[in-house]
Amino acid sequence: MRTIVAPAGRCPVPVIDTTEEAVRQWVGDLMDHYADKGDRLAFTGVILFASRTGEAKLVQMLKELYPSEYEVSLAEARAAMRLPTKSEKNDTGNTVPDTGRVLVTDATKTVTQGERGGKRYTLFGHPVTAVLRWMGTDAWTVEQSRAALTAMGIEDVADATLTAQLRAGRKGERGPAAELTEDQINQLYKTIGQ
């Protein structure tokens, strides 16, 4: 049995409502979906799926209904998902590959290790570059974008990436901008005091 900590893709079980009963049913159905496949979905995966829905109320309900699971799962994810050092070798003597390993995950962002060693960030379930393109369509400055990302816990995006993605958003290039919910947009604006 595998334990799925950071599932990829869309949630396989639709969210019907954010009432207590509906959220409990959704969590149960989600766990059952993975159990039917012979896997176990860690509660961190539930939080990640909830954050991808764009329903801030859903994430809040998880915190309220499952407080200990919520806190423990985030702490475990941070501690258990560290990258191997260059000196850590597998049984064949090769450096342990770190591609795709989750570094940090919480209700709004996820950080994974890319194929070439760089970090890959998601914010609200979207690649951070798509969120930057959205900021570009909304005429955010580099300084505002940097402040918002820093406030959301994403601090090491290169200035060149910020500039290029903001410009791409203004011009409609480099892929689609993130489709953010009104609540997510409000969260971003709060980070820069607007």
C-alpha positions, 0 to 999 in steps of 0.5 A, a space after each residue: 500500500 502506497 501513501 499518497 502525500 502530494 497527489 498530482 492533478 485535479 481532485 477525483 471527488 467533487 466538492 458539493 458544499 462546504 457545510 460540516 456534513 458535506 465536508 466530512 462526506 467529501 473527506 470520507 469519499 476522497 479517502 475511499 477513492 484512494 483505498 479502492 485503488 489500494 493506496 492511502 491518501 495522507 491528510 496532507 493530500 486532502 489539504 492539497 486537494 482542498 486548496 486546489 478547489 479555490 474554496 477558502 471555506 473548504 480549507 478553513 472547515 478542514 482546519 476546524 473539523 480535523 485540527 490535529 490531523 491538519 497540524 500534524 500533516 503539515 508538520 510531517 510533510 515539512 519534516 519528511 520531505 527533505 531532499 537528499 544531500 549530494 553525498 547520499 547514495 542509493 544501493 548502486 552507488 549513484 546519487 539519490 535522484 530528487 526529481 519531483 520530491 515535495 519540499 513543502 506543502 500547505 493550504 496555499 502553496 506547494 514546492 517541488 524539486 524540478 528535474 534540473 534541481 530548481 524549485 517548482 512552486 504552485 500557489 492556489 494550485 496553479 504554477 507560480 508563473 501562471 499566477 505571475 502572468 495573472 498579476 501581469 494582466 492586472 498591471 501589478 509591478 515587480 515590487 508588488 509581485 515580489 511582496 505578495 510572493 514573499 508574504 505567501 512564503 515564496 521568496 526565491 523566485 528570480 527577478 528575471 522570472 518575475 519580470 518575464 512572467 509579468 510582461 508575458 501576462 500583459 502581452 498574453 504570451 507564454 501560456 495562460 494566466 491563472 484563473 483565480 477565484 475572487 477569494 484568492 485575488 483578495 488574498 493576494 491584494 491583502 498581502 500588498 495592503 490593498 
